[in-house]
Amino acid sequence: HDAPCSKSCPAKTDPAKFIRSLRFRNIKGAAETIRENNPLAGCCAEVCPYGQLCEQACSRTGIDKPIEIGKLQKNARVWNSFM
């Protein structure tokens, strides 16, 4: 089943999938996941209220603190531009 963060993304970006790609150092795959369903992927992390959406729904919230999904998305975009 879908991760809570992925369910809460109105742009259907699938944070869980791009985080998995980053975990395995697949930056290109992460960037592709971000662009897959989101025509505004290039600026989404800049304008999206991810703190109230995917990060708030993150399953890590109850354990310690949520994964910084917005920061990871911004960095994936930047890292991919250097590749």
C-alpha positions in Angstrom: 0.0 0.0 0.0 1.0 3.6 -0.5 3.1 5.5 2.0 1.2 8.2 3.9 3.3 10.9 2.4 2.5 9.7 -1.1 -1.2 9.6 -0.4 -1.1 13.2 0.8 0.7 14.7 -2.2 -1.9 16.6 -4.3 0.6 16.6 -7.3 1.0 12.8 -7.1 4.8 13.2 -6.9 5.2 10.0 -4.9 7.7 11.1 -2.2 8.3 7.6 -1.0 9.5 6.5 -4.4 11.9 9.3 -5.0 13.2 9.0 -1.4 13.9 5.3 -2.1 15.8 6.3 -5.3 17.9 8.8 -3.4 18.6 6.2 -0.7 20.2 4.0 -3.4 22.0 7.0 -4.9 19.8 6.9 -8.0 19.5 10.7 -8.5 18.4 10.5 -12.0 15.6 8.0 -11.0 14.6 10.4 -8.2 14.3 13.3 -10.6 12.4 11.2 -13.1 9.9 10.2 -10.3 9.4 13.8 -9.4 8.7 14.8 -13.0 6.6 11.7 -13.8 3.2 12.9 -12.7 3.9 16.5 -12.0 4.2 19.1 -14.8 5.4 21.7 -12.3 8.1 19.5 -10.9 10.8 22.1 -11.4 9.3 24.5 -9.0 7.0 22.3 -6.9 9.2 22.1 -3.9 9.5 25.9 -3.9 5.8 26.7 -3.9 4.2 23.6 -2.3 3.2 23.8 1.4 4.9 20.4 1.9 5.1 21.1 5.7 1.3 20.8 5.9 1.0 18.0 3.3 3.5 15.2 2.8 5.8 16.0 5.7 3.0 16.2 8.1 1.7 12.8 6.9 5.2 11.2 7.1 5.1 8.0 9.0 8.3 9.1 10.8 6.4 11.9 12.6 5.2 9.6 15.4 8.7 8.1 15.9 11.0 11.2 15.9 10.6 13.8 13.2 9.3 13.7 9.6 11.7 13.3 6.6 12.4 16.7 5.1 10.7 15.8 1.8 10.7 19.4 0.4 14.5 19.7 1.0 15.2 16.3 -0.6 13.1 17.3 -3.6 14.9 20.6 -4.1 18.2 18.9 -3.8 17.3 16.1 -6.2 16.4 18.7 -8.8 19.8 20.5 -8.3 21.9 17.3 -8.2 20.2 16.1 -11.4 21.1 19.3 -13.2 24.8 18.5 -12.6 24.6 15.0 -14.1 
